[in-house]
């Protein structure tokens, strides 16, 4: 503890006796930050609702502002244009899908095909539960969205590749490129499936799983192939 001179001590005592120690008020910027987070969520929620109800063209920033009760000028404070809202929605769903796919780590798989089918089923289930995501994911609206979706595909394909190598389901020489190509091909067929049917055309999705599984089985580890017999 710092020492004080006698004179300083008496002045300090006088000051202490005439005042109470008060708790510092909440920082205004913290309050504003919480308000900003709530507003961003409201904007994204409204955008997704309008996407489902009226389609892409209906989900303008003006319509979003009217739905939320947030002035359009304030909406622009958080999102400079419509494309930024689209990107935020895609990020939201990509993050949710990554969390959803965390469960695959605890599963017991007999083959790399089992892994692929489970991953694709989880993704399809999420899309079916969130049609607003489908409205953006498969439309190729702009380069930013395409890049975000490609980033998601790359992240998931690397995760599945690491699981396949770590569990001995893939041969050691199978490179990450093998899995990226598999997901790229499967992704194109999923594009077709969800353009043909908002819930995903069952026949096309079944063929996507079959094609991706057949390709990856050519890289299956010998012991993994034996477990499937």
C-alpha positions in Angstrom: 0.0 0.0 0.0 1.3 3.4 -0.9 2.3 5.7 2.0 1.0 9.3 2.4 2.4 12.3 4.2 0.6 13.6 7.4 -0.8 16.6 5.6 -2.0 14.4 2.8 -3.5 12.0 5.2 -5.7 14.6 6.9 -7.0 15.9 3.6 -7.7 12.4 2.4 -9.6 11.6 5.7 -11.7 14.7 5.3 -12.5 13.8 1.7 -13.3 10.2 2.7 -15.7 11.2 5.5 -17.6 13.5 3.2 -18.2 11.1 0.4 -19.1 7.5 -0.3 -17.4 5.1 -2.6 -19.7 4.6 -5.5 -19.8 1.7 -8.1 -18.8 2.9 -11.5 -21.8 3.0 -13.8 -22.1 0.6 -16.7 -20.1 1.7 -19.7 -22.4 3.2 -22.3 -20.5 1.4 -25.1 -21.2 -2.0 -23.5 -24.9 -1.2 -23.4 -24.8 -0.1 -27.0 -22.8 -3.2 -27.9 -25.5 -5.5 -26.4 -28.2 -3.5 -28.2 -26.3 -3.9 -31.5 -26.0 -7.6 -31.1 -29.8 -7.8 -30.4 -30.5 -5.7 -33.5 -28.3 -7.7 -35.8 -30.0 -10.9 -34.7 -33.4 -9.2 -35.3 -32.3 -8.1 -38.7 -31.1 -11.6 -39.7 -34.2 -13.3 -38.2 -36.5 -11.0 -40.2 -34.5 -11.5 -43.4 -34.8 -15.3 -43.0 -38.6 -15.0 -42.4 -39.0 -12.8 -45.5 -36.9 -15.2 -47.6 -39.2 -18.0 -46.7 -42.4 -16.1 -47.2 -41.6 -14.0 -50.3 -38.4 -15.3 -51.8 -35.1 -13.5 -52.4 -36.5 -10.4 -54.2 -38.8 -9.6 -51.3 -36.1 -9.6 -48.6 -34.9 -6.0 -49.2 -33.3 -3.9 -46.4 -36.5 -1.7 -46.4 -38.7 -4.8 -45.9 -36.4 -6.0 -43.2 -36.5 -2.7 -41.4 -40.3 -2.7 -41.6 -40.5 -6.2 -40.2 -38.2 -5.4 -37.3 -39.4 -1.9 -36.6 -35.8 -0.7 -37.1 -35.5 2.4 -39.3 -33.9 1.6 -42.6 -31.2 4.1 -42.0 -30.3 2.2 -38.8 -30.3 -1.1 -40.7 -27.6 0.4 -43.0 -25.6 1.1 -39.9 -25.2 -2.6 -39.4 -25.2 -3.8 -43.0 -24.0 -1.6 -45.8 -26.0 -3.5 -48.4 -28.2 -6.5 -49.0 -25.2 -8.7 -49.9 -23.8 -8.3 -46.4 -27.1 -9.5 -44.9 -26.9 -12.5 -47.3 -23.3 -13.3 -46.2 -24.2 -13.0 -42.5 -27.0 -15.5 -43.0 -24.8 -18.0 -44.7 -22.1 -17.6 -42.0 -24.8 -18.2 -39.4 -25.9 -21.5 -41.0 -22.4 -22.6 -41.8 -21.5 -22.2 -38.1 -24.6 -24.0 -37.1 -23.8 -26.9 -39.4 -20.2 -27.2 -38.1 -21.6 -27.5 -34.6 -24.1 -30.0 -35.8 -21.3 -32.1 -37.4 -19.4 -32.2 -34.1 -21.4 -35.3 -33.3 -19.7 -37.4 -35.9 -16.5 -37.5 -33.8 -18.3 -39.8 -31.3 -19.8 -42.2 -33.9 -18.5 -45.6 -34.7 -18.0 -46.1 -38.5 -17.3 -49.3 -40.4 -16.3 -47.5 -43.6 -15.6 -44.1 -45.1 -19.0 -44.4 -46.9 -20.7 -44.5 -43.5 -19.0 -41.2 -42.6 -20.0 -39.6 -45.9 -23.7 -40.7 -45.7 -24.0 -39.4 -42.1 -22.4 -36.1 -42.9 -24.6 -35.6 -46.0 -27.8 -36.6 -44.0 -27.0 -34.1 -41.3 -26.6 -31.3 -43.9 -29.8 -32.2 -45.7 -31.7 -32.3 -42.4 -30.5 -28.8 -41.6 -31.4 -27.5 -45.0 -34.9 -28.9 -44.7 -35.4 -27.3 -41.4 -34.2 -23.9 -42.7 -35.6 -23.1 -46.1 -34.2 -19.6 -45.9 -30.7 -21.1 -46.0 -31.6 -23.1 -49.1 -32.8 -19.9 -50.8 -29.3 -18.5 -50.6 -27.0 -21.5 -50.5 -27.8 -23.0 -53.9 -28.6 -19.8 -55.8 -25.1 -18.6 -56.5 -26.3 -15.0 -55.8 -22.8 -13.4 -55.7 -19.1 -14.2 -55.4 -19.0 -13.5 -51.7 -21.6 -16.2 -51.0 -19.9 -18.7 -53.3 -16.6 -18.1 -51.5 -18.3 -18.6 -48.1 -19.9 -21.9 -49.2 -16.6 -23.1 -50.7 -14.9 -22.3 -47.4 -17.5 -24.4 -45.6 -17.1 -27.3 -48.0 -13.3 -27.2 -47.6 -13.6 -27.2 -43.8 -15.9 -30.2 -43.7 -14.0 -32.1 -46.4 -10.8 -31.7 -44.4 -12.5 -32.8 -41.2 -13.9 -35.9 -42.9 -10.5 -36.7 -44.4 -8.8 -36.4 -41.0 -11.4 -38.7 -39.5 -11.0 -41.2 -42.3 -7.2 -41.2 -41.9 -7.3 -41.2 -38.1 -9.8 -44.1 -37.9 -8.0 -46.2 -40.5 -10.9 -45.9 -43.0 -8.8 -44.4 -45.7 -5.4 -45.5 -47.0 -2.5 -43.4 -45.7 -1.6 -42.1 -49.1 -5.1 -40.6 -49.7 -4.6 -36.9 -49.8 -7.0 -34.1 -48.7 -7.5 -33.4 -52.4 -9.3 -36.7 -52.7 -11.9 -35.6 -50.1 -12.2 -32.1 -51.6 -13.0 -33.5 -55.0 -15.6 -35.9 -53.5 -17.3 -33.0 -51.8 -17.1 -30.8 -54.9 -18.8 -33.4 -57.0 -21.4 -34.1 -54.3 -22.0 -30.4 -53.9 -22.9 -30.0 -57.6 -25.4 -32.8 -57.4 -26.9 -31.3 -54.2 -27.3 -28.1 -56.2 -29.4 -30.0 -58.7 -31.4 -31.7 -56.0 -32.4 -28.5 -54.2 -33.1 -26.7 -57.4 -35.5 -29.4 -58.5 -37.1 -29.6 -55.1 -36.9 -27.1 -52.2 -36.6 -30.1 -49.8 -34.0 -31.8 -52.0 -34.9 -34.3 -54.7 -34.6 -37.7 -53.0 -33.5 -39.5 -56.2 -30.7 -37.0 -57.0 -29.5 -37.0 -53.4 -29.4 -40.8 -53.4 -27.3 -40.8 -56.5 -25.0 -38.1 -55.0 -24.3 -40.4 -52.0 -23.8 -43.4 -54.2 -21.3 -41.6 -56.5 -19.3 -40.0 -53.7 -19.2 -43.2 -51.7 -18.1 -45.3 -54.7 -15.3 -42.8 -55.5 -14.0 -42.8 -51.9 -14.2 -46.6 -51.5 -11.4 -46.7 -54.1 -9.3 -45.1 -51.4 -10.6 -47.3 -48.6 -8.0 -48.9 -46.3 -7.8 -52.7 -46.7 -8.8 -53.4 -43.1 -11.8 -51.0 -43.4 -13.0 -52.8 -46.5 -12.8 -56.1 -44.6 -15.0 -54.8 -41.8 -17.8 -54.1 -44.3 -17.9 -57.7 -45.6 
